[in-house]
Amino acid sequence: MTETTTAPASAPTSPALDKDLLASRARRYGPLYQAERQLRSMRAYASVIVASAVFQPLMYVLAMGLGLGVLVGAGNDFSEYGATSYLMYIGPAILASTVALSAGVEFTFPVMSGFRWQRLYYGAQATALRPEQIAGGHILAVCCRFALQAAVFLVVLTLFGALSSPLAVLQIFTAALGGLAIGLPIMAYFSSLREEKGHAALAQRFVVMPLFLFSGTFYPLENLPAFLQVIGWVSPIWHANELGRLLAFGQPTPGWLILVHLLYLGVLALAGGLVVRRMFARRLGYSEWRGRTPGSRADARRAAKQDVKELAYSEGGAYQRSEGVPPARFSRGPLSHLYSGNIRAVFQRGLTAIRNNRGVIFLSGFLEPVLFLTSFSLGISPMIEGVEIGERAVSYAAFIAPALLAVSAMNGAVFDSTWNVFFKLKITKLYQNMMATSLGPIDVAAGEIFLALFRGGIYAAGFLVVLTGAGLVDPLPAVLMWCAALFIAFGFASVGMALTSFMKRFQQMDWMTMALMPMFLFSATLFPIDVYPQGVQYVIQALPLWHAVELMRAIAFWDLTAMTAVHVGYFLALIAVGMSVTTIRMRALFQR
């Protein structure tokens, strides 16, 4: 009898058990893995990205190219630049600028989220990925967004006949290079931050916005005075704009200047990428954990400041640490569950937070309208003789000045009632702690809105001082315009806080940007709405910013009519609806 022996079948090996295989894959494809994770996270707000990619070019083309183009194109010839219309001239520049502005978002808050808020980078660090691969994956994912945004923009420009060269498709690469040139240095800076205390606002107001407004996007850079042209020369956006115009319609450009554009953008992107690589290695590498607790030095500095304050009080100073709990106060009445009568506590807490943060962040808010006024009044005014308001003609600077004050009131109120409120609502959970006290939804909502009005009032006052000094507004109307700015800010802040209460992730704030952009572009801010057909004018007249702009112009030019009362009534209704929805939402979120 013979025995037959059957060899046992070998068990299938799992790739998860082969560490060497995983390590080799990570070494080879690490940035792609991180980019995949980043892109998968973008799927949560993919609708925002796609809608923004389609919506932005349409709005800019319809507003700036066709709306402002009616005024600018009437007496200007752009053939010396190789363009046949104002739309053709600004189209490639707007493409490059929108990509650069997207870089200002994608390389700020997501980086802070990866290091601080959600600490996603540390999760990737626990795998076989190296720090430089994590950084490279983030950059690669953002480049995918740049490519999508630029490609859709090119399609829109093609449909409107604003491109005349087949080389225009190469703008996808030049615009992405411009976005990296401005975005990677910002990413390097945000990679070094342990906390975000208004740094994003500073980056937008002092870096991104000036580089955008003085980059010759909406007019030739030569229209600006020589000292302001320097900003354009150092701006990556200007270099990307000029490359885009060269590719889109063959703008005459010397060969050496083309080389300068490419080298400048390449050097900035490369230098920024190297610093990003170093910062990620520093934050995610071994040096981060060699017997040192991240943030310990900052904690020690704060403790030292606290000790100095207490020492000053012990020697007769005015500071005293708060000890104990103040006696609780309970309100009674039919609305006691909504309102405790302590709005002041929320407002004072906001003032304390402003005082503890960098003062330059608070005071820089009035800078944005001043930059817009300077850029458009100096850059666009030479191409426009004047604008008719009623029966008189005014300069272009005088036409846009009241509108920019209304825009400033809107932007300040919306920023405070959306971004700031969202972080307190979803990130720091501050409102949850407030609602655990005797404070009610009305206290929290009103306190935050009054804080936004306080900030907006200071911004409006600073801007009005500039307008009065420039002779664009008389002193008496300026006082009334300041009151109107607070009223307008109240309306936008009420609605902004109500909408923010429905949002779950900060990327959804792009929807807010998409709502603000058409209002800014179409609401008679930069040109009269009578350049559009009557049906389009009816739609524009339903927008809240149009009422705000017309109210400001009525006061500035002392042209008060019955329509002024309609503008006031519109914002009264806006305030009532916004406050009601905010109160209901705060109660639903925290008083279940």
C-alpha positions as CSV (number, residue, x, y, z in Angstrom):
1,M,0.0,0.0,0.0
2,T,1.5,3.3,-1.1
3,E,0.8,6.6,0.7
4,T,0.3,9.7,-1.4
5,T,1.3,12.9,0.3
6,T,-0.2,16.1,-0.8
7,A,1.8,19.2,-0.2
8,P,-0.1,21.9,1.7
9,A,-1.2,24.8,-0.5
10,S,0.7,27.9,0.3
11,A,-1.5,30.6,2.0
12,P,-1.9,33.7,-0.1
13,T,0.3,36.5,1.3
14,S,-1.3,39.9,2.0
15,P,0.5,43.0,0.9
16,A,-0.2,44.4,4.3
17,L,2.2,41.9,5.7
18,D,5.0,42.8,3.4
19,K,6.5,45.9,5.1
20,D,9.3,46.1,2.5
21,L,6.8,46.2,-0.3
22,L,4.8,49.0,1.4
23,A,7.9,51.0,2.1
24,S,9.0,50.7,-1.5
25,R,5.6,51.8,-2.7
26,A,5.7,54.8,-0.3
27,R,9.1,55.8,-1.5
28,R,7.9,55.6,-5.1
29,Y,4.3,56.9,-4.9
30,G,4.1,58.7,-1.6
31,P,3.1,62.1,-3.0
32,L,0.4,60.4,-5.1
33,Y,-1.0,58.7,-2.1
34,Q,-1.2,62.0,-0.2
35,A,-2.6,63.8,-3.2
36,E,-5.3,61.1,-3.5
37,R,-6.2,61.5,0.1
38,Q,-6.4,65.3,-0.4
39,L,-8.5,65.0,-3.5
40,R,-10.8,62.5,-1.7
41,S,-11.3,65.1,1.0
42,M,-12.1,67.6,-1.6
43,R,-15.0,65.4,-2.8
44,A,-16.9,66.6,0.3
45,Y,-17.0,70.1,-1.3
46,A,-16.5,69.1,-4.9
47,S,-19.8,70.8,-5.9
48,V,-18.3,74.1,-4.5
49,I,-15.1,73.6,-6.5
50,V,-16.9,72.8,-9.8
51,A,-19.5,75.5,-9.4
52,S,-16.8,78.0,-8.6
53,A,-14.8,77.0,-11.6
54,V,-17.7,77.5,-13.9
55,F,-19.4,80.4,-12.1
56,Q,-16.3,82.7,-11.6
57,P,-15.3,83.1,-15.3
58,L,-18.9,83.7,-16.3
59,M,-19.3,86.4,-13.7
60,Y,-16.1,88.1,-14.6
61,V,-16.7,88.0,-18.3
62,L,-20.3,89.3,-18.0
63,A,-19.4,92.0,-15.5
64,M,-15.9,93.2,-16.2
65,G,-15.5,92.3,-19.9
66,L,-19.0,93.3,-21.1
67,G,-20.2,95.6,-18.3
68,L,-17.2,97.7,-17.6
69,G,-16.0,97.1,-21.1
70,V,-18.9,99.3,-22.4
71,L,-17.4,102.3,-20.6
72,V,-13.7,101.4,-21.2
73,G,-14.0,100.2,-24.7
74,A,-15.9,103.2,-26.0
75,G,-12.8,105.4,-26.3
76,N,-9.9,103.0,-26.1
77,D,-8.1,100.9,-28.6
78,F,-6.3,97.8,-27.4
79,S,-4.8,96.8,-30.8
80,E,-1.3,97.9,-29.7
81,Y,-1.5,95.1,-27.2
82,G,-2.7,92.6,-29.8
83,A,-6.3,92.5,-28.5
84,T,-9.4,93.4,-30.4
85,S,-11.6,94.3,-27.3
86,Y,-11.4,95.0,-23.7
87,L,-12.7,91.6,-22.9
88,M,-9.9,89.9,-24.9
89,Y,-7.4,92.1,-23.1
90,I,-8.5,91.3,-19.5
91,G,-9.6,87.7,-20.0
92,P,-6.3,85.9,-19.7
93,A,-5.3,88.1,-16.8
94,I,-8.5,87.4,-14.9
95,L,-7.8,83.7,-15.5
96,A,-4.3,83.9,-13.9
97,S,-5.6,86.1,-11.1
98,T,-8.4,83.8,-10.1
99,V,-6.0,80.9,-9.9
100,A,-3.7,83.0,-7.7
101,L,-6.6,84.0,-5.4
102,S,-7.5,80.3,-5.1
103,A,-3.9,79.6,-4.0
104,G,-4.4,82.1,-1.2
105,V,-7.1,79.9,0.1
106,E,-5.8,76.4,-0.6
107,F,-2.4,77.1,1.0
108,T,-3.7,78.7,4.2
109,F,-6.7,77.1,6.0
110,P,-6.1,73.5,4.8
111,V,-2.5,73.7,6.0
112,M,-3.6,74.9,9.4
113,S,-6.2,72.1,9.4
114,G,-3.5,69.6,8.6
115,F,-1.2,70.8,11.4
116,R,-3.5,72.1,14.0
117,W,-7.3,71.7,13.8
118,Q,-7.7,68.2,12.5
119,R,-4.0,67.2,12.5
120,L,-4.4,65.2,9.3
121,Y,-0.7,65.5,8.5
122,Y,0.2,63.6,11.7
123,G,-2.0,60.8,10.6
124,A,-0.1,60.6,7.3
125,Q,3.1,60.9,9.3
126,A,2.2,57.7,11.2
127,T,2.4,55.8,7.9
128,A,5.5,55.2,5.7
129,L,5.1,58.6,4.1
130,R,7.9,61.1,4.6
131,P,7.2,64.8,5.5
132,E,8.3,66.0,2.1
133,Q,5.9,63.5,0.4
134,I,3.0,64.8,2.5
135,A,3.8,68.4,1.4
136,G,4.2,67.3,-2.2
137,G,0.9,65.5,-2.2
138,H,-0.9,68.6,-0.9
139,I,0.7,70.7,-3.6
140,L,-0.1,68.2,-6.3
141,A,-3.8,68.1,-5.3
142,V,-4.0,71.9,-5.3
143,C,-2.4,71.9,-8.8
144,C,-5.3,69.6,-9.9
145,R,-7.7,72.3,-8.8
146,F,-5.7,74.9,-10.6
147,A,-5.8,72.9,-13.8
148,L,-9.6,72.4,-13.6
149,Q,-10.2,76.0,-12.9
150,A,-8.0,77.2,-15.7
151,A,-9.4,74.7,-18.2
152,V,-13.0,75.8,-17.5
153,F,-12.0,79.4,-17.7
154,L,-10.5,78.8,-21.1
155,V,-13.7,77.2,-22.4
156,V,-15.7,80.2,-21.2
157,L,-13.3,82.7,-22.9
158,T,-13.5,80.6,-26.1
159,L,-17.3,80.7,-26.1
160,F,-17.2,84.5,-25.8
161,G,-14.5,84.8,-28.6
162,A,-11.9,86.2,-26.3
163,L,-9.1,84.0,-27.5
164,S,-7.3,84.1,-30.9
165,S,-4.4,81.8,-30.5
166,P,-4.2,78.0,-30.2
167,L,-1.4,78.5,-27.7
168,A,-4.0,79.7,-25.2
169,V,-4.3,76.2,-23.8
170,L,-0.8,76.6,-22.3
171,Q,-2.3,79.1,-19.9
172,I,-3.2,76.1,-17.8
173,F,0.5,75.7,-17.0
174,T,1.4,79.4,-16.7
175,A,-1.6,80.2,-14.5
176,A,-0.7,77.2,-12.3
177,L,2.9,78.3,-12.1
178,G,1.7,81.8,-11.0
179,G,-0.5,80.2,-8.4
180,L,2.4,78.2,-7.0
181,A,4.7,81.3,-7.1
182,I,2.4,83.2,-4.8
183,G,0.9,80.2,-2.9
184,L,4.0,78.2,-1.9
185,P,5.6,81.1,0.1
186,I,2.3,81.5,1.9
187,M,2.2,77.8,2.5
188,A,5.7,77.9,4.0
189,Y,4.7,80.7,6.3
190,F,1.5,78.9,7.5
191,S,3.5,75.7,8.0
192,S,5.5,77.5,10.7
193,L,2.4,78.7,12.6
194,R,1.3,77.0,15.8
195,E,-1.9,78.9,16.0
196,E,-4.0,80.9,13.5
197,K,-4.8,84.3,15.0
198,G,-5.9,86.3,12.0
199,H,-2.8,85.5,10.0
200,A,-5.0,84.5,7.0
201,A,-6.6,87.9,7.1
202,L,-3.2,89.6,7.2
203,A,-1.9,87.5,4.3
204,Q,-5.0,88.4,2.2
205,R,-5.0,92.1,3.0
206,F,-1.2,92.8,3.0
207,V,0.0,90.3,0.4
208,V,-2.6,88.7,-1.9
209,M,-4.9,91.7,-2.4
210,P,-2.2,94.4,-3.2
211,L,-0.4,92.0,-5.5
212,F,-3.8,91.3,-7.3
213,L,-5.0,94.9,-7.5
214,F,-1.8,96.4,-8.8
215,S,-0.9,93.6,-11.2
216,G,-2.4,95.2,-14.3
217,T,-5.3,92.8,-14.4
218,F,-8.0,95.3,-15.5
219,Y,-5.8,97.9,-17.1
220,P,-2.2,98.3,-18.5
221,L,0.3,98.6,-15.7
222,E,1.6,101.8,-17.4
223,N,-1.6,103.6,-16.2
224,L,-0.3,103.6,-12.7
225,P,2.3,106.0,-11.3
226,A,5.8,104.7,-11.4
227,F,6.0,104.0,-7.6
228,L,2.9,101.8,-7.8
229,Q,4.2,100.0,-10.9
230,V,6.9,98.5,-8.7
231,I,4.2,96.5,-6.9
232,G,3.2,95.0,-10.3
233,W,6.8,94.2,-11.2
234,V,7.3,92.1,-8.0
235,S,3.8,90.6,-8.2
236,P,3.7,87.0,-9.5
237,I,0.2,87.7,-10.8
238,W,1.5,90.4,-13.2
239,H,4.1,88.0,-14.6
240,A,1.4,85.3,-15.0
241,N,-0.9,87.9,-16.6
242,E,1.6,88.9,-19.2
243,L,2.4,85.3,-20.1
244,G,-1.3,84.6,-20.4
245,R,-1.8,87.6,-22.8
246,L,1.1,86.4,-24.9
247,L,-0.4,83.0,-25.3
248,A,-4.0,84.1,-25.7
249,F,-3.7,86.7,-28.4
250,G,0.0,87.2,-29.0
251,Q,0.7,90.4,-27.1
252,P,3.9,91.8,-28.4
253,T,6.6,90.9,-25.8
254,P,10.4,90.9,-26.1
255,G,12.0,87.5,-25.8
256,W,14.1,88.6,-22.8
257,L,11.0,89.7,-21.0
258,I,9.3,86.3,-21.6
259,L,12.4,84.7,-20.0
260,V,12.2,87.0,-17.1
261,H,8.5,86.1,-16.5
262,L,9.3,82.4,-16.5
263,L,12.4,82.6,-14.4
264,Y,10.8,84.9,-11.8
265,L,7.8,82.6,-11.4
266,G,10.0,79.5,-11.4
267,V,12.4,80.8,-8.8
268,L,9.6,81.9,-6.5
269,A,7.8,78.6,-6.8
270,L,11.1,76.6,-6.3
271,A,12.2,78.7,-3.3
272,G,8.8,78.4,-1.7
273,G,8.7,74.7,-2.3
274,L,12.1,74.2,-0.7
275,V,11.0,76.2,2.4
276,V,7.8,74.2,2.6
277,R,9.8,70.9,2.4
278,R,12.0,72.1,5.3
279,M,9.0,73.3,7.4
280,F,7.2,70.0,6.9
281,A,10.3,68.0,7.8
282,R,10.7,70.2,10.9
283,R,7.1,69.8,12.0
284,L,6.6,66.2,11.1
285,G,10.2,64.9,11.4
286,Y,12.1,63.5,14.4
287,S,13.2,66.9,15.7
288,E,9.7,67.6,16.7
289,W,9.7,64.9,19.3
290,R,13.2,65.0,20.8
291,G,12.2,65.7,24.4
292,R,10.3,68.8,23.5
293,T,6.5,69.5,23.6
294,P,5.2,71.4,20.6
295,G,4.1,74.8,21.7
296,S,5.8,74.7,25.1
297,R,7.8,77.8,24.4
298,A,4.7,79.8,23.5
299,D,3.0,78.5,26.7
300,A,6.0,79.6,28.7
301,R,5.8,83.0,27.2
302,R,2.1,83.4,28.0
303,A,2.8,82.2,31.6
304,A,5.6,84.7,31.9
305,K,3.3,87.5,30.8
306,Q,0.6,86.4,33.3
307,D,3.2,86.5,36.1
308,V,4.3,90.0,35.1
309,K,0.7,91.2,35.3
310,E,0.1,89.7,38.7
311,L,3.4,91.1,40.0
312,A,2.4,94.6,38.8
313,Y,-0.9,94.2,40.7
314,S,0.9,93.1,43.9
315,E,2.9,96.3,43.7
316,G,-0.1,98.5,43.4
317,G,-1.2,98.0,39.8
318,A,-4.7,97.8,38.4
319,Y,-4.6,94.2,37.2
320,Q,-6.2,91.4,39.1
321,R,-6.7,87.8,38.1
322,S,-10.4,86.9,38.2
323,E,-11.1,84.5,41.0
324,G,-14.2,82.7,41.9
325,V,-17.5,82.6,40.0
326,P,-19.8,85.7,39.9
327,P,-23.3,85.1,41.3
328,A,-25.6,83.7,38.7
329,R,-28.4,85.9,37.4
330,F,-31.6,84.3,36.0
331,S,-34.1,86.2,33.8
332,R,-37.7,85.5,34.0
333,G,-40.4,86.1,31.5
334,P,-41.9,84.7,28.3
335,L,-38.6,85.1,26.4
336,S,-36.2,84.1,29.2
337,H,-35.2,81.0,27.4
338,L,-34.0,83.1,24.4
339,Y,-32.7,86.3,26.0
340,S,-31.0,86.9,29.4
341,G,-30.3,90.6,29.0
342,N,-26.6,90.1,28.9
343,I,-25.5,90.9,25.4
344,R,-22.7,93.0,26.9
345,A,-20.9,89.8,28.1
346,V,-20.6,88.5,24.5
347,F,-19.6,91.9,23.2
348,Q,-16.9,92.4,25.9
349,R,-15.6,88.9,25.4
350,G,-15.1,89.8,21.7
351,L,-13.3,93.0,22.6
352,T,-11.0,91.1,24.9
353,A,-10.2,88.7,22.1
354,I,-9.5,91.6,19.7
355,R,-7.3,93.3,22.3
356,N,-5.3,90.1,22.9
357,N,-4.7,89.5,19.2
358,R,-2.4,91.6,17.0
359,G,-3.8,95.1,16.7
360,V,-2.6,95.4,13.1
361,I,-5.1,92.6,12.2
362,F,-8.0,94.7,13.5
363,L,-6.8,98.0,12.0
364,S,-6.0,96.5,8.6
365,G,-9.7,96.1,7.8
366,F,-10.1,99.5,6.2
367,L,-7.1,98.8,3.9
368,E,-9.0,96.8,1.3
369,P,-11.4,99.5,0.1
370,V,-8.5,102.0,0.1
371,L,-6.6,99.6,-2.2
372,F,-9.6,99.1,-4.5
373,L,-10.1,102.9,-4.7
374,T,-6.5,103.6,-5.4
375,S,-6.2,100.8,-8.0
376,F,-9.3,101.5,-10.0
377,S,-9.3,105.3,-9.7
378,L,-5.7,105.5,-11.0
379,G,-5.8,102.5,-13.4
380,I,-9.3,102.8,-14.9
381,S,-9.9,106.6,-14.7
382,P,-7.4,107.4,-17.5
383,M,-9.6,105.2,-19.8
384,I,-13.0,106.8,-18.8
385,E,-13.8,110.5,-19.1
386,G,-16.6,110.5,-16.6
387,V,-19.8,108.8,-15.4
388,E,-23.3,110.4,-15.5
389,I,-25.3,110.3,-12.3
390,G,-28.7,111.9,-12.8
391,E,-28.1,115.1,-14.7
392,R,-24.5,115.6,-13.9
393,A,-21.2,113.9,-14.7
394,V,-18.7,113.0,-12.0
395,S,-15.3,111.5,-12.1
396,Y,-14.9,107.7,-12.1
397,A,-13.2,107.9,-8.6
398,A,-16.2,109.9,-7.2
399,F,-18.6,107.4,-8.8
400,I,-17.0,104.3,-7.2
401,A,-16.1,105.8,-3.8
402,P,-19.6,105.5,-2.2
403,A,-20.0,102.1,-3.7
404,L,-16.7,100.8,-2.3
405,L,-17.8,102.1,1.2
406,A,-21.0,99.9,0.8
407,V,-18.9,97.0,-0.3
408,S,-16.5,97.5,2.6
409,A,-19.5,97.4,5.0
410,M,-20.8,94.2,3.4
411,N,-17.4,92.4,3.3
412,G,-16.6,93.4,6.9
413,A,-19.9,92.3,8.2
414,V,-20.0,89.1,6.2
415,F,-16.4,88.2,7.2
416,D,-17.2,88.7,10.9
417,S,-20.5,86.9,10.8
418,T,-19.3,83.9,8.7
419,W,-15.6,83.0,9.1
420,N,-15.3,84.2,12.7
421,V,-18.7,82.8,13.7
422,F,-17.9,79.5,12.0
423,F,-14.7,79.0,13.9
424,K,-16.4,79.8,17.2
425,L,-19.3,77.5,16.2
426,K,-17.5,74.5,14.8
427,I,-13.8,74.7,15.6
428,T,-13.4,76.2,19.1
429,K,-17.0,75.3,20.2
430,L,-17.2,78.7,21.9
431,Y,-21.0,79.1,21.4
432,Q,-21.6,75.7,23.0
433,N,-19.8,76.9,26.1
434,M,-21.7,80.2,26.1
435,M,-25.1,78.5,25.8
436,A,-24.2,76.3,28.8
437,T,-24.4,79.5,30.9
438,S,-27.4,81.8,31.4
439,L,-26.9,83.4,28.0
440,G,-29.6,82.8,25.4
441,P,-29.5,82.6,21.6
442,I,-30.5,86.3,21.2
443,D,-27.6,87.3,23.6
444,V,-25.1,85.4,21.5
445,A,-26.4,86.5,18.1
446,A,-26.8,90.1,19.0
447,G,-23.4,90.3,20.8
448,E,-21.6,88.9,17.8
449,I,-23.5,91.2,15.4
450,F,-22.8,94.2,17.5
451,L,-19.1,93.2,17.6
452,A,-19.2,93.1,13.7
453,L,-20.8,96.5,13.7
454,F,-18.1,97.9,16.0
455,R,-15.4,96.7,13.8
456,G,-17.2,97.8,10.7
457,G,-17.8,101.3,12.1
458,I,-14.1,101.7,12.7
459,Y,-13.3,100.6,9.1
460,A,-16.0,102.8,7.6
461,A,-14.7,105.8,9.6
462,G,-11.2,105.3,8.4
463,F,-12.2,104.9,4.8
464,L,-14.4,108.1,5.0
465,V,-11.5,110.0,6.4
466,V,-9.6,109.0,3.2
467,L,-12.5,109.9,1.0
468,T,-13.0,113.3,2.6
469,G,-9.3,114.1,2.5
470,A,-9.2,113.2,-1.2
471,G,-12.2,115.6,-1.8
472,L,-14.5,112.8,-3.0
473,V,-17.0,113.2,-0.3
474,D,-18.1,116.4,1.7
475,P,-18.0,116.3,5.5
476,L,-21.7,116.4,6.2
477,P,-22.7,113.6,3.8
478,A,-19.7,111.6,5.2
479,V,-21.3,111.6,8.7
480,L,-24.6,110.3,7.3
481,M,-22.7,107.7,5.1
482,W,-21.0,106.4,8.3
483,C,-24.5,105.8,9.9
484,A,-25.7,104.2,6.7
485,A,-22.6,101.9,6.7
486,L,-23.5,100.6,10.1
487,F,-27.1,100.1,9.0
488,I,-25.9,98.1,5.9
489,A,-23.5,96.1,8.0
490,F,-26.2,95.2,10.4
491,G,-28.3,93.7,7.6
492,F,-25.5,91.7,6.1
493,A,-24.2,90.5,9.5
494,S,-27.7,89.2,10.4
495,V,-28.1,87.2,7.2
496,G,-24.4,86.1,7.3
497,M,-24.7,84.6,10.8
498,A,-28.0,82.9,9.9
499,L,-26.4,81.2,6.9
500,T,-23.3,80.2,8.8
501,S,-25.3,78.3,11.3
502,F,-26.2,75.8,8.5
503,M,-22.6,75.1,7.4
504,K,-20.6,72.1,8.6
505,R,-17.1,72.6,7.0
506,F,-15.1,75.7,6.2
507,Q,-14.9,74.8,2.5
508,Q,-18.6,75.6,2.3
509,M,-17.7,79.2,2.8
510,D,-16.9,79.2,-0.9
511,W,-20.6,79.3,-1.4
512,M,-20.7,82.6,0.4
513,T,-17.9,83.9,-1.8
514,M,-19.8,82.9,-4.8
515,A,-22.8,84.8,-3.6
516,L,-20.8,87.9,-2.8
517,M,-18.9,88.1,-6.0
518,P,-21.8,88.7,-8.4
519,M,-23.2,91.3,-6.0
520,F,-19.9,93.1,-6.1
521,L,-19.5,92.8,-9.8
522,F,-23.1,93.7,-10.9
523,S,-24.6,96.0,-8.3
524,A,-23.5,99.2,-10.0
525,T,-20.3,99.2,-8.0
526,L,-17.8,99.8,-10.8
527,F,-20.2,100.8,-13.6
528,P,-23.9,101.9,-14.0
529,I,-26.3,99.0,-14.5
530,D,-27.9,100.7,-17.5
531,V,-25.2,99.0,-19.7
532,Y,-27.4,95.9,-19.4
533,P,-30.8,95.1,-20.8
534,Q,-33.9,96.1,-18.8
535,G,-34.6,92.5,-17.7
536,V,-31.1,92.1,-16.3
537,Q,-31.5,95.4,-14.5
538,Y,-34.6,94.1,-12.6
539,V,-32.6,91.1,-11.4
540,I,-29.7,93.3,-10.2
541,Q,-32.1,95.6,-8.4
542,A,-33.2,92.7,-6.2
543,L,-29.7,92.3,-4.8
544,P,-29.1,93.8,-1.3
545,L,-25.8,95.3,-2.4
546,W,-27.5,97.3,-5.1
547,H,-29.7,98.9,-2.5
548,A,-26.7,99.6,-0.3
549,V,-24.7,101.2,-3.2
550,E,-27.7,103.3,-4.3
551,L,-28.3,104.4,-0.7
552,M,-24.7,105.5,-0.3
553,R,-24.7,107.4,-3.6
554,A,-27.9,109.1,-2.8
555,I,-26.3,110.4,0.5
556,A,-23.0,111.2,-1.1
557,F,-24.5,113.3,-3.9
558,W,-27.3,114.6,-1.7
559,D,-29.9,113.1,-4.1
560,L,-32.5,111.9,-1.6
561,T,-35.8,110.7,-3.1
562,A,-38.6,108.3,-2.3
563,M,-36.4,105.5,-3.6
564,T,-34.1,106.1,-0.6
565,A,-36.9,105.0,1.7
566,V,-37.2,101.8,-0.3
567,H,-33.5,101.1,0.2
568,V,-33.9,101.6,4.0
569,G,-37.0,99.4,4.1
570,Y,-35.2,96.7,2.2
571,F,-32.5,96.5,4.9
572,L,-35.0,96.7,7.7
573,A,-36.6,93.5,6.3
574,L,-33.2,91.9,5.9
575,I,-32.4,92.6,9.5
576,A,-35.7,91.2,10.7
577,V,-35.4,88.0,8.7
578,G,-31.7,87.5,9.6
579,M,-32.1,87.9,13.3
580,S,-35.1,85.7,13.4
581,V,-33.4,82.8,11.5
582,T,-30.2,83.2,13.6
583,T,-32.2,83.0,16.9
584,I,-34.1,79.9,15.7
585,R,-30.9,78.2,14.6
586,M,-29.0,78.9,17.7
587,R,-31.8,77.5,19.8
588,A,-32.0,74.4,17.6
589,L,-28.3,73.8,17.9
590,F,-27.8,74.3,21.6
591,Q,-31.1,74.1,23.4
592,R,-32.4,70.7,22.4
